[in-house]
């Protein structure tokens, strides 16, 4: 994990392990909704499809992918 992702203060962290993208995005939706707008979530996801699927999910939902160094990802919850 890079210094950027490791040193960034986050509101929550979730290790999704090897969950496939279908299950991952459903749980991610619930976890990111629980955060206040603008909060950061550090995600650890080892499924090989996540690096391609996560940016697309962020584009569809309005959340921001701040950093991606698989298996580590940093997301910002959108402002409502």
Residue pairs with C-beta under 8 A, 6 or more apart in sequence:
1 69
1 72
2 67
2 69
2 72
4 67
4 74
5 42
5 67
5 69
5 72
5 73
5 74
8 40
8 42
8 66
8 67
8 74
9 40
10 39
10 40
10 41
10 42
10 74
11 35
11 36
11 39
11 40
11 41
12 31
12 34
12 35
12 39
12 41
12 42
13 41
13 42
13 43
13 44
14 27
14 28
14 31
14 41
14 42
14 43
14 44
15 44
16 24
16 27
16 28
16 43
16 44
16 45
16 46
16 47
17 44
17 45
17 46
18 46
18 47
19 27
19 45
19 47
20 47
20 49
21 47
21 49
21 50
21 53
24 45
24 47
24 50
25 53
25 57
28 43
28 57
29 61
31 41
32 41
32 63
32 75
32 77
33 77
35 41
35 77
36 77
37 77
37 78
37 79
37 80
38 76
38 77
38 79
39 76
39 77
40 66
40 74
40 75
40 76
40 77
41 74
41 75
41 76
41 77
42 72
42 73
42 74
43 54
43 72
43 73
43 74
43 75
44 71
44 72
44 73
45 54
45 70
45 71
45 73
46 70
46 71
50 70
50 71
50 73
51 68
51 70
54 65
54 68
54 73
54 75
55 65
55 68
57 63
58 64
58 65
58 75
61 78
62 78
63 75
63 76
63 77
63 78
64 75
64 76
64 78
65 73
65 74
65 75
66 74
66 75
66 76
67 73
67 74
68 74
